[in-house]
Amino acid sequence: MKKVMFLMAVAGMFAFAACNNTPAQEEVIDTLPAEEMVEETIDTTAAEAVEAVAEEVAAEVAE
């Protein structure tokens, strides 16, 4: 009787180990990534300030 119970326990372990052993399928994404539309804004105040300083320095050097 002990041998039969031992064999049943071993068979049960193999049975439970075999459950759901299939590898997961890879998810295929067939959509292309959407291009992001980036709107550039140029801060002209900084550029104008640099130009104004450059003109002042040029005017001082010219004098």
Residue pairs with C-beta under 8 A, 6 or more apart in sequence:
none
